[in-house]
């Protein structure tokens, strides 16, 4: 039986445990006060918070980016994940600044009080990196483009457009800002909702219901409250499958080779018509692919040498399917070697993340923008040149 204990707190008994679930807005002073009041009133044995270890460290450490090795991140293929993390961080931080309150402070308050009173602490959320990776791996190419569009929309939006205090307070009547950021994807991509919202509801419900002690206080984002209650009421799912990354399918591993074979299949008829026709088709394909990739890097104001390199690297990367030659690895590494991040970039990163101007100014974020621009630019260039331009050139020159 579920009952309301206050405006934002619900209570239920589950398998002999008393569970209090407080829904917060993550950035409001009111949420922090509610945590203080409930901790004192119910005196729980265990406090569960909607944080994973990595998010907890990011809230706890103000200089979280200080030891960032951007080259290592790119080489390990984690650049896009870092880029997404930064935009989510910026979204929430900008909201906090608009309301003169630091995001996630009610969570930190709950943890500090639990530590002070020697209570059990459970970081109940799934690792944010697992959530983002699962969403990326399980989404189609079309959805990946949409995710990128939403990220850029968040980045390009101005404070005046989206961060009016009145609108924020209205928004947070039914949702917290961290989950609102993730919900931007879920609303536009129903297929991804399962990863961002439903899976995390199940994960949180499992962790909360299995937390030690007879009396438990769970501090979660308001947007998760209903989902957690629903998951606790019904038979909880086995969460191991949503704690790990899905295995890459054989098709994904073979995709680079398939792209190469498709290109060869389109060029061969041209060479059969004559060496001049074939070479013309190949030259046009390389020029169009490289030009669109270069244009993408020009838009993010990459270094001139990076832009010039795009013309060479993009066609080669598609012809030779080797990971290190990937445009999303090679070109940002070129940018990083020319414009090496300095101490100032690391120190100003938290502030630079709050505006589009900052993203362009900071060398770390510029490198990540080159990574995104190079990856998607080369794909778009390949599709346009391979399926539109080259066949058209072949039909003209082969007459």
N, C-alpha and C positions, 0 to 999 in steps of 0.2 A: 504494500500500500504506500503510495506516494502522497506526501503532504507538503504544503508550503510553510516554511518557517519564517520567511521574510520576503520582501519584494523580489530578491534575486537568489534566494537560497531554498532548495528543496530537500526533503528528508525521506529516506526509505529504509526499510529493514531488509536485509538480504543475507540469507544463510547465517542467521544469528548475529549479524553485524549491523551497527547503526551507521548509516552513511549520509553525510551532509554534503550536498553538491552546490557550491557557490559559483554562480555565473558572473563573471566580471567583464569589464570593457577594456582591460589591459593598459589604458592610459589615463584613467580618471582618478582623481584624488578620492572620490567617493568609494571606489573599489578598494583602495588601500584601507580606508576606515572600516569598511565592512569586514575585511580580513581580521583586523585588530579586535573588533567587537566579537566576532564569532569564535576566534581563538580563546578569548577570555571566557565567553559564555558556555561553550560546550566542552572545553578542555579535552580535545581529541588525543588519542594515543598515537595516531599516525596522520601526517599531513601529506596529501598528494597534490602535486602541482602540474599544470599543463606545460611542462618544459621537458626538453630532452637535454642530455648533458652538454651538447654543443651550443644550444640556445641559452642555457644557463650560464655557460662561460662567456658568451657574447654579451649578456646583460651585466655580468659581474665585472668583466674586464673592459675598461674604457679604451685601452690601447690594443684591442684584439687584432688589428691588422699589422701591428708593428713588426712581427716576425714572419710576415707573409713572403714566401719565395715564389714570385710570379712565374719565373721560368720553369720551376719544378711543377707547378700547377698545370701549366700548358702542356708540358711533356707527358704528364700523367693523364691527360685528357679530361681534366676537371675544370677547365676554363669557363665553360658555359654554366656549370653548376655554381661557380663562384660569382659569376656575373648576375645570375638569378638571385642568389643570396643577398648580394649587395643592393639590388633594387628593392627587394622585400624589406631589408633593413632601412633603406632610405624612406620608403613609403611610411613605415611605422614611426620612424624618427621625426619626419616632417609633421605628422599628426600630433605627436607629443609636444613638439615645439609650439604648434598652434594653440595648444591647451595649457602650455607651461607646466607640463608634467612628463616625467620620463617613462617610456613604455616599459611594461612588465614589472613595475615597482611593487605591485600588489603581490606578485609571485615571490619576489625577493623578500618582501616583508614577511610572508608566510614562512619561508625557509628560515629566515633569521630568528623568528619567534620560536619555531620548532627546535632549532639548534639551542637556543637559550634555555628552553624548558625541557631539553633532552627528549624530544619526541622523535618517532620514526619519520624519515623523509623519503618520499618516493617521487622520483622524476618520471612522471607517468606517460609522457608523450613519446611517440616514435621519432627517431632521429630525423631532423628536417632534411638532411642530405639523402636519406633513404626515400623519403616522401617525394622529393623533387626528382630523384633519379628514376623511381618507379613511374612517375607521371610521364617523364620524358621517354623512357624505353617503351612503355605501353601505348604511347600516342602515335597516331599515323603521321606521315609527312605533312599532310594538310593541317593537322592539329598542332604540329611543331611550329609551323608558320604562324598560326593563330596565337600560340603562346608567345612567340617573339613579338608579334604585333601588340599584344597586351602589355608586355614588359616595356616596349618602347613608348606606348601610350602613357603608361605611368611615369616614365622618365621625362617625356616631353611636356606633360601637363604642368601648368604653372600653379603656384600657391594660390593665386587669386581665383583660378578656375575651380579647384577641387578642395581647397582647405579652409573654407569659411567656417569659423567656429560654430555658428548656428547650425550649419548643415552637418557638421561632424557630430554634434551632440544628438541631432535627430537620428542620424545613421546608427549611432551606438545604442539606441534604445533596444535594438534587437540583435546586435552583433558586435563583436570585439574587432579591433582594427587588424590584428595579426591574421585572424581568420577571414576578415573582410578582404584582405590582400589575396589570400589563397582562393577565396570565393570568386574573385574576378575571373579566374580560370574556370572554376566549376560552372559558373553561370553561362559562360560562352561555350564551354566544352563539356556537355553532359557526360561524355564518355570518361572524362578525367575526374569528374566529381567523386567517383568511387574511391580514387586514390587520395585526393585532398581532404575529403570530408568523411565519407562512410567508413573507410578503413581506419582512419584516426579515431573516429567515434568508438569503433570496436576495440581498438588497441587501448584507448583510455579506459573504457569500461572494464576490460579484463584486468588491467593493472590496478584500478581502484578497488574492484571487487575482491581481488586476491591480496590486497595490502595487509600487512600484519596489524593485529589489534582488533578490538571489538567496536571501537568508536573512531570513525574516519572522517576527516574533513578534506574534501577535494576542491581545490581552487582551479577552475577552468574558464576558458572563454565562454561568454554567454551563448554564442552560436553553437556550442557543442552540448549544452545542457540537455536538450531534448533527445539528441542522438544517443548520448551516453545512457540516459534512463531507458530508452527503447532497447538498447543492446543488453543492459543488465537484466531487464525483465524477461527477455527471451533467452534461449540457450546460446551462450556466448560461443563465437567461432574459435577455431584453433588459429592462434595468431602467428605461428611460426612462418606461415606462407606469406604473410604481409610484412614480416620483419626483414625479409631478404629481398635481393634484387632478382627479377625474373631472368632466367638464362636466355642469352642471345640465341635467336633462331638461326638455323643454317642459312636461311635466305639473307639475313643481315650480314653474315660473314662472307657470303658469296657476292653480295651486292657490288662491291668495287670491281670485281672481275666481270660481273654481268654488264656493268656500265661500259667497260672497255670493249666487251664483245659486241654490244649494241653499236658502239661507234665504229668498230671494224666492219660490222655488217652493213652499215650505211655507206662507208667509204669504199668498200670493195667494188661495188657496181661502178663507181666513178672511175677507179683505176682500170676496170675492164673496158671502159670506153676510151681509155688512153691515159698515158702518164700525166699529161697536162691537166686533164679534167680531174683526176684523182688528187694531184698536188694542189690544185686550185681549191677543191673542196676542203682538204686538210688545212690549208692556210686560212681560209675563211673561218672554219670551225675554231681554230686556235685564236684567231684575232677577236672573234665575237666573244668567246668564252673568257679570254684574258681581259678584254675591254670592260665587260660587265663586272668582273671581279675587281678590276682596277677602279671602276666608277664607284663601287660599293665602298672601297677603302678611301676614295677621295671624299665621299660624303662624311665619313668619320674623321676626316683630316689626318689621315695617316702620313707618315714621313714620305717625301717624294720617292726615296729609294724603295720603300715598301710598295708604293703604288706601281712603280715601274716593274718591280719584281713580280707583281701580280700577273702581268702579261705573260711572263715566262713560267711561273710556278703553277698557275691554275691549269693550263693545258697538260703539262707534264704530270701533275698530280692525278688527273683523270685518266691519262694514258697508262701510267704506271701505278697500280693500286698498292702502294706501300705506305703503311701508317705514318712514318716520319715525313713522307713527302706531302702529306695532307695539307691543304691550304689552311685549315684551321689550326695547324701546328706550326708549319714552316713560316708563314707570313707574320704571325704575332711574335715569333722568336726573332725574326729580322727586326721588327719594330722595337722589341725589347733590347736588342743589342745596340741599336742606334740611339734610342732614347731610353737609356737606363734609368729606372726609378731612383730618385735620391731620397735622402732622409726627409726632406720637406714634403715629398709626395705621401709618405707613410704617415707623417704627423697630421697633415691636412685632410687625409682621406675621409674620416667620418664627416667632416664639414662639406667636402667636395661632393659627397654622395647625395647631398640634399638638393642639387640643382643640375640642370643640363650643362650649364656653363662649367660647373665643377667637374663633370664627367669628361668634358673635352680638355680641361686644363690639366687635370691630374694624369700623370704618365701611366699609372697603374690601370686606371679605368680606360684610358685611351687604348692600351694594349688589348684589353678585353673586348673593346668595341671593334678593334681590328680583327680579333678572332671571330666574332659573330658575323661581321661584314664579309670576311673572307669565306667563311663556311657557306653562308647562304648565297652570297654573290656568285660563287663558283657553281653551285647547284643550279641556280636560275640561269646562269650563262650557258651551262651544259644543255639544259632543256631547250632553251631558245635556239641555240646554234645547231644542236643535233637533230631536232625534229621539225624545225621551221626553215632556218637559213640554209643549211647544207643541202637538204634535198632540193630546195628551190634553185640553188646555184648549180647543182648537178644537172637539173632538168634543162637549164639554160645553156650551159657550156657543153652539154652532151649532144646538142642538136647537130 
